[in-house]
Amino acid sequence: MVKSIRVCQGSACSSAGAAPLLKDIEELVNGHCNVEDWGCLGRCGRGPNAELVQNDSQTFIVEDLTSFKNAVAMLTEEAELE
């Protein structure tokens, strides 16, 4: 389970739609985990990106969150939120 989602707000991700992505994810998780705006995650050519922080503090990055559909898939498949 994910305790936090960090949405990159670096310049490349921002120009690819990171701000609306952050708002979409906040609405979709509906308080089930923290959603944070974050600095560059270092995968600028594949953004917007989000880093998932699991309850055991392991992290992994999900790339190419360019659509609402991709954000929903990330939340249901990777973050295990429904």
N, C-alpha and C positions, 0 to 999 in steps of 0.2 A: 504494500500500500504506500502511496505517496503522501508525505506530510507537507511538501512545498513544491511549487512550480515557479521557476525563475525565468521570466521572459526577457530575452535580450532586447535592449533598447539602444544598442550601438548604432552608429550611423548607417551601416549597410542594412541591418535588420529594420531600422526605423524607416528607411526609404522603401523597404519591401512590405511595409504594413504592420510593423510590430505594435504600434499603439492600439489600433482596433483589435488586433489579436489578443492583447492583454485584457481589454474590456470583455471580449467574447469569452475568454477562459474564466475570468472572474464570475461572469454570469452563469456559465455552465457548471462550475464546481459548486456554486451555491453554498459557500462556506465550509465545504467538506475538507478543504486543505488551504494553506496559505498560497496566495498568488502575489509575486513580487516583480516589480520592474528591476532589471538587472543590467549590469554593464556587459561589455562584449564577451561572448563565449568562445571567440576564436574560430568560428566557422562561417565567416562573413559571406562567402560565395554560395552558401547553401541555406540562407535564412529566408524568413525569420526563424529563429531557433528558440528552444526552451530547454532548460535543464530541470530534470525531475530529481527531487531529493526524497529518497525513500525513508521509511521509519528507522531503518538501521543505518542511516546517514550515507549510504552509497548513492552516487549520483550518476546520471547518464543524460546525454543530450539527444533531443529529438530535433531533426532538421526538416526544412522545407514545409513549414506550417503556413503555406501561402493561401490556404482557403479555409473557410469555416468547416468544410467537410474533413480536412486534414486535422484540424483542432479537435473535432469530435472524436475522430479515430484515435488520436493520441490519448485522449482522456479515457476512452473505454478500453483500448488495448494495452497501452503502456502504463497509464496511471491507475488502471482498474477502478475507475469511477464511472458510475452509470447515471 
